[in-house]
Structures are given as C-alpha cells and as structure tokens.
Amino acid sequence: QLSTVRELTPVELTEPGRIKRVRGVAYGTKVSPQIANRLVDSTRGVLNHFLPDVWIYTDLYKGKTSGLSAGFALALVAESTSGALLAAEVTGFAGIVSEVAG
C-alpha cells in the first residue's frame, strides 16, 4: 500500500548538461500517414542542424478503435549529458499544417 504525499519537494536542475539525443513519436488518429511523415521530416529538419542523434517514430490509428475525432501530435524527449530528460509535446488542430506543428 502506498502512502499519500502531502507536499512535493522541488527539483533543482543545477547541471542541465548538453543535449545528446532526442527521441519521439509522431502520432495521428483518422488522418493520412503523410501527415505524420511530414511532421517527422519538418522536426528532423530543424533538430538535425544541432545534433545527429534524432529518432522519431510514427504511430497511426484508424478504424473504430481510434475514437471519434481526427488529429495528430508530436511528443519529444531530449536527454542531456547529465542525465536530465526534457519533454515537449505539440498537438495539431483544424487549420494548422503539420510542417508548422513540427
């Protein structure tokens, strides 16, 4: 059994280090596979200018199990030389082009 935590202790990032690798996933529901691929291409186009170790996978859901709404998103995690993990996510919505989101 787990005990209830009443107060969280703050995290102090004193040695952020330098980013050494980025991993991520571009995913979509009820959208064309081209959207996820364009999202990956535009993101890699920016990040590869700064570091070579960038891996972004694609994951698509179609059919009845994918829910009722269409959409796409990108989630990235960057690891630094000190072991710190930095995460970021962006979601697409109506009217936004996947290259802009990436």
N, C-alpha and C positions, 0 to 999 in steps of 0.2 A: 504494500500500500504506500502511496506517495503522500507526503505531507504538503500542505498548502503554503505557498511562498507569499509572505505579506509585503515584502519590499524587494525590488530588484536592485542589484548593485550595478553601478555604471561601468561601462567598458572604457578603458583609456588606451587609445591607439597611439603609443608613443613612437613606435618604429614601424611605419607603414611599409617600408621597403619599396622596391620597384616591381611593376607588373611583369610577370614572366610568362603567363599563359592565360588564355581566355577560352572558356568552354560555354556552349549554349545550345539552345534548341529554338527553332522557328516552328511554330505550330499553327494549325488552322482547322476550322470546322466548317464544312459545307462551302469551301472555296476551292478554286483551281490550284493544283500543285505548283503552277507557275508563280503564284503569289509568294509562297514560302521560299521558293528558289530565288526569286528577285530580292526578297528580304535578306537572305543569306549573302547574296552577291554584293548588295549595297553595303552591308555591315562589314564584310571582309574587305571591301574596297577601302574603307576608312581605317580599320584596325591594322591591316597588313602594312600600312605605312609606318607603324610604330613597333610592331613585333610580329615575328613569323609564326608563332605557335598559337594559331587560332583555329578551333574546331567548332563548327556549328552544324548541328544535325537538324533534319526536318521530320515532322510528325504531322500527319493529316488524318482527320476523322471524317468519315462520310456515312451516309445512311441513317437509319432510325436511332442508332446508339449515339449519334453525335449531337443530340439536342435539337432545339428548335431554331436557334439563331446562327447566322453565319458570322465568321470573324477570324482574325488572325492576331498573333502576338509573337514577341521575341523575348526570351529570357537569357541573360548572360551572367556568368560568374567569372571574375578575374581573380587569379591567385598571385600574390606578391612573393618576393624573395624571403620575406619574414614569416610567411605562412598565413597572412591575413587574406580573407576572402571578401571581395566586394561584389555585390549583386545589383543588377539593374533589370528592369522589365519595361517593355512598351507594348501597348495594345493598339490594334488598328480599329478604326470605326468607319462608318459611312463617309465617303468623301475624301479619305486620306489614301494616298498612293503608297504602296508597300516600300518603294525606294525612300520615301520621306521618313517613314517609320523606322527604317533600318539605319 
